[in-house]
Amino acid sequence: MSANARTARSTSPSPSSRAALPAQRRAPVSAKSEQRVRDILRESRAVFAERGYERATTTEIAQRLGISEATVFTYFRGKRELCMRVIGDWYDEIIEAIETGLPRERSIRDQLEFVVHTHLRLFLIHGTGLCELVLSEGRKREALPARGEAQEDFGAAFVDLQRRYTAPLMDLLARGQASGEVRQDIPLRLLRSLVFGPMEHMLWEVIIAGRQIVVDDAARDLVALLWPALQAPDQELHALRRMKARVVEALMERVATRGTGGDVD
């Protein structure tokens, strides 16, 4: 993604992003304001990655930028909104990488391997800080009951972010079902969990145990493990039957051409 694209994305979230996040206190109206927002988001990403959500503070973000905390609040209502914006922008970067690079001309299996590879690579490309933030906050929203309106807002926003983030995989699986490559007897949401569950476990091993992975090998091995469970029953048999039908059709065309005296060489 180009620098201009990143700038546009960081300052002008997509319509779905706006629906997921609380409105900014004041929209940037000048180049200086837009740069200020970019700076705040950049330092916020670093602080959240280093401290996690609970220990991160808007005071530290302001201090790193050499501005007052009140200036941060000019553009964002507080830490919760900043965290959601940081995660949302990062998700947008990953979604764009998947959607623009997805090899749609190849098989669903190959496309799945691309999605898994891109997910693992970009979740670890900045180290484990942001990865841990997203995984830990996601688990908290699933495990803890809501604690007042603010907690409910945060939880709802995070659920919407997760839904938006998993949309490319859901679309891929749906296309696989439509083409007959992916089984149709299991709901898409369960197939989605089948893919994201092992990836999350693998990422937690990197974060908690410090395990090193080779992303190329990890993606290839994971898809080799998952694909037999995802593919339609008797998919290989159907593929052989389709190949046989094509061969028979080609032979019949050749025979017909010879019968009409056509040139078959």
N, C-alpha and C positions, 0 to 999 in steps of 0.2 A: 504493500500500500504506500502511495506517495505521501510526501510530507504535507502537501496541500489537502489530500484526502483525510489524513489524520487530523489536521487542523479543523477541517469542516466538521468531521465527526465529533470531535471533542467539544466544539462550541455549538453545534446544531444537531442534537440528537434526532433520531428518526421518530415518526409519529408514534410507533409502538413504544419507543423509549419514553416519550413524553407522557404516555398513558401510564407507564409503570412508576414514574418518579414524581415526587411533589414538584410543583412549579418553583422555579428559582424566585428569590425575593425580588431581584431586579435583573431584567434581561440586558446583556451588554449592548450598548448603543454606539460605541465608538471602537476604533482599533485598539486604543489603550485599554478599554474595558475588556475587550475580547482577549487581549494578551494577559490581563490580570486573571481572568477565569482559567485560561490555560495554565498559568503558573500555579494557581491554587490547586487545580486538579492534578498537576504533575507532582507537587509536594504531598498532596493528600494520598496519592497512590503509594508513594514511598513510605509515608508514615504508617498507613494501614498495613502495608506489607511487612514492615518491621515490628509494629506493636500489636497488631491484631485490632479488632474493633473496640474491645473493652478498654484497652490501655492507651489507645490513640486519643489525642486531644486536639481541638481546634487551636488551642493556645500554642502548641508545638508547631503546628502547620504554619501559623502566622509568624512565629519566631524565625523559622527557617527562611521565610520569604522577606523578613525584615519589615513586616507590616503589622498593623494592629489587628487584634482579633475582631474588632468591629468591622474592619474592611472585609474579612471573610464573610461575616454575617450580612454584608451588603448584597452579596450574590447568592449565598446559600443560607438556609434557615438553621443549619446546625450539622452536627456530626453524622446523624442518620442519613440526611439527604446527601451529604458529601460521599458517604460510603456507597450508597446506592448508585450515585452518578459514576463513581470510580469503577465499580463492578460492571455497570451497564456499558460504559465506554469500552472496557476491556472485552466484554462479551461481543460487542459490536465489531471489534477488530478481528476476533476469532471467527465470527459468523461470516464476515466479508471474505476472510481468507478461505473458508470452506466453500462458499458460494461461487467465488470467482475462479477457484482452482479445481473444483470438482470435475473429474473426467467423465462427463455424462455420456460420451460415446462408448465408453467401456462397460463391462458387465457390472451388475449391482454389487457383486462381491468385491470387485476392484475399487468401486466407489466407496464401499464401506471401509476398506483398508485405508483409503485416503482420508476419510473422516476421522478414523481412529488415530492415524498417524498425526494429523494436524492437531487434533485435540491434545494428545500427549505432548507434542512438541511445543505448542504455544502455552500450555499450562505450566510448562517448566522453563520456558525461554528466559524469564526474568528471575530465575531462582524459585525457591519454594514459598516465598512470602505471600504473594497474591493467591497462589494456589491454596495454601493453608487457610487464608482468610475466607475464600469462597466456600471451600469444603466445610470448614468449621461453622460458619454462619448458616450455611444451608442446613446442617444437621441440627443446629439450635432451633431454627424456625420450625423444623419438623418435630422435634422432641419436646420443646417447652410449651406450656400453655401461654396464651396471650396475657401480657401484664399491662392492661390499660390500653387506651386508644393508640398511643405512640407505638407500642409493641405490635398491635394489630396492623397498623399502617406499614410498619417495617416488614412484617411477615407477608402481607399481601403483595407488597412491592417485590419482595424477593421471589415469591412464587411466580409472579409474572415474568421476572427476569429469567428464571429457570425455564419456564415454558417457551419463552422466546428463543433462548439459547438452544434448546433441544429440537426446535422446529426443523432445521435442515435434516437432521437424522430421521425425524418422523416422515418428512417428505420423501426421503430416500427409501425408507421401508415401505411406504405406501406405493411408490412407483414399482418397487420390487414385487409387491403383492399383485399389482395390476398386470405386470408382465409375466406372472407365474413363477418368478424366481424365488420369492419369499413366501413362506407358508401363510395361509389365510385363516387357519383355524385358531390362531392365538391373537388376542387384541394387540393393537399397535403399542399401547402403553406398556404392556409386559415385554414386548420385544425391545422397546426402548430401554427399559430397565435392565434387560439382559445384556445390552451393550454397555451402558454407562456404569452399571454396578462393578464389573471387573476393572474398568478403567479407574474408577474412584479408589478401589482397593489398592491398585498398583501405585497410584499417586500417594496414598497415605503411607505406603511402605517407604517411598522416597522421603516423605516429610518426617515421619516418626523414626524410622530405623536408619535413615541415611543411605538406603539402598540405591545404588547407581543402576540406571537402565540405559540400554542403547535403544533409542526410540524406534529406529527402523526395524530392529529385531523384535522388539516388544509388540509393535503394531502387527507385524506379520504373524507372530505366534498367536496373538490374541484372536485375530480373525480366523486363523486356522482352527482354533478351538471353538469359536462361536458359530462359524458358518454352518456346520452340520446341524446345529439346532435351529438356525434361522431359515435355511433353505426349504423349499417346498418338498414334501415327501415324494420320493421316486424322481427327484429332479434329474439325476444322472440318466435314469432310464428314459425319461421324456426327451432329454437332449440327444440320446442315441437314436431314438425313434425319429426325431426331427431330422437328424443327419441322414438316416436311412431314406426318409421320404425325399430329401433333396437329391440324394444320389440316384434314386429310382427315377425321379423327374428328369434329371439330367440325361440319364440313359435313354429314356423314352423320347426325349427331344432329339437325341442323336440318331436313334433308329428312324424317327419320322423324317428327319432331314435326309438320311440316306435313301429312304423310300421315294422321296420326291426328286431324287437326283441332284440334290444340293451338294455344295462343296463342304465337307466336314473337316478338311485338313486345316 
